Amino acid sequence: MVVMRRYTPFSVAIIILLLFIMGSGSVYSESIDRKVNDMLSQMSLEEKIGQMFVVEVSTVMERRGPFGTSGRIDTRKLKGLTNVGSIFSGGSLRANPVPNNPATWTEMINNIKQVFNDNSRIPVIYALDAIHGNNKVIGAPISPHNLGLASTWNPELVERVYGYTSDSLEAIGVSWNYAPVLDVARDPRWGRTYETFGEDPFLVSVMGAASVRGIQKSGRVCATAKHYIGYSGSENGMDRDPSYIPKRELYEVYYPPFKKAVAEGVKTIMVNSGEVNGIPVHVSKWLLNDLLRMELGFSGVIISDYADISKLHDYHMVAKDYEEAIIRAVNAGVDMFMEPDNYPGFYRFLIEAVKEGTVSEERINQSVSRILKLKMELGLFNEELKDPANAEKIISNNSEAVELFRQAARESIVLLQNKDNVLPLSREIKSVLVVGNCAESMGNLCGGWTINWQGPEETDLTTGKTILEAIKEKVAPGTRVDYIKYRLESIDIYVKKVLEAASDAEAIIVAIGEEPYAEMMGDVQNIQLPADQIKLIKALGNTGKPVITVLITGRPLAVGPILNSTPGLLLSFLPGTEGGNAVADVLFGDYNPSGKLPITIPKYTGQLPLYYNHKPGVDYDPQFPFGYGLSYTSFEYSGLTVKKQHDSLQISVDVKNIGDVGGTEVVQVYINDVYSSVTTPVRELKDFKKVYLRPGETRRVEFVIPFTKLTLYNENFVEVVEPGTFEIQIAGFSRRVKI
Ligand code: BGC
């Protein structure tokens, strides 16, 4: 029997409206595609090829000395470059306006856009690396670096942090953020460890997707998932050194964050500067085309990393000259070339290559269509110039942004040790002694990629407080705060002075850690805490006074030698300009620490690589494991239950705050596929939730794990769920279930 439904005119109208709304996305993208094709058909080959280049702003600035610039645009030079697709500010100072503030950034970018508007029918897209706040602009608040953000285990917060950063980029006229970094950190000797969300593919994927959502939330700024793929897997942990990554590891570890970012709609992807299995990624058809385009379905713009096309010739030696380098990279699938200085030569080569037939015009059309589409989607064809006063308002002294970054910094702090409940300190404490190289430094709180590539001058940071200032502000009026300024010259003299001052102190706060660095300049051979810092803390430990160490670092450092000398140990992965306040909030109990490690802290350099989600048989013996972090209260878990549904597992557990202060716990769900056709990690994070509990409060925390999260890549590299027993682990408890 056929049942006929009767529709009233009103319901018909609603249905038509719904169909229109549902269809409008594709109508919209069809009309963009049509516009792109129209435009492409009117462009000369020279015009098209110009779009494929990304040039550094320093190229069009007045020169100062052999490498520097005056920070001012040279309009004559700029007019000669208005056929390029994009201009960017790289990390170094020579790409910043002088003076540097939100208004001058806006004026500089307005100026560039105006010259493009007057000389080209295609607008320019301005790009920079805002990887922890709008970090090139003096006056902008700086957020924790990604490793700190990952320690919050709070993706909503991360989305808001990147969301604010995106607003502040838009305010100065930047529509392209070369962020987030989606490399999975496997070796802390690597100088870019702090730029990552840690060692776990799932956590990196979740945080990466949150960042992409934040950056792209308005539709007027696009994100860049970088550095595709395997960049963090170099053989010896050194930046840009070769990596040998078996296909299995590539799929299991390095691929998931990019897969998730593509699913999230990331508009651009930046290529790994290094080689993977003997082939520089910039010329790997397998990685760029087969995996990224065909398998992942990425349809956005692929951009090369800084000067990497030249390096195919003079570093990797896979091209006999620059001409061959550029031909190979275009044919492998790179759409845009970040060639800060080599633009004119490369541009001519590529035109010749198309004329000679070594690169097809069809291949050029593919890339240029993607670039035009990106520009249309971001609204650049009818964009207004930005108002410098508005940029000042959004960036300088923005109390909401400062509060957001302070919250991120607080949630990122990990309490590693709290013997005899030495923390939190009372505000009424009679006297504290503050020492160490990070106590009075804003630069060390922010790290690399802050104003300048290798880190800022102290005077560049005009917002926030140092740890020392924040402590002074936090304590009661009657408390004495002594400070012994750190001297690098002679640790023995410093220790002597500190010990003299220590005799009067009721507690000693030692703020130590790394000085700023970026990329290869940050590579180290040894992750041991420096000998001077160990000496200082051991000497203080011998005084018998309570010693609290605040470690500010961009990577896990082996802290074993100090653990007996410092009952309190807080770790903060480069917390940014609000780091001082956040540290003081935690030290004095205004914020109960809830951060958890997104990366393992090894005992020795010789253990590397060491990560929690290893295959069976590995001796995982860290100083502090992945997921670890204490609180000023304790949590008790009970009643773990697992129910199998049609296509998911329903997991629930009771979590109780058994202490006498409120606190936040990160409930972490790990799964082990007990017997499988290929080996699988002994435990893998599959979900987590952050819950606040009042003293004495119990909450039933529930998770739904779809079976699609239980997949593995089988012998033929097909992603499948294999029927069998799975073990669910939460906080040391486990249950087994058959699927
Ligand atoms: C880095 C990239 C960055 C680029 C532009 C390179 O050195 O590897 O991550 O986006 O510079 O600043």
Boltz pocket constraint, residues with backbone or C-beta under 6 A from the ligand:
constraints:
  - pocket:
      binder: B
      contacts: [[A, 89], [A, 90], [A, 91], [A, 129], [A, 178], [A, 226], [A, 273], [A, 305], [A, 306], [A, 519]]
      max_distance: 6.0
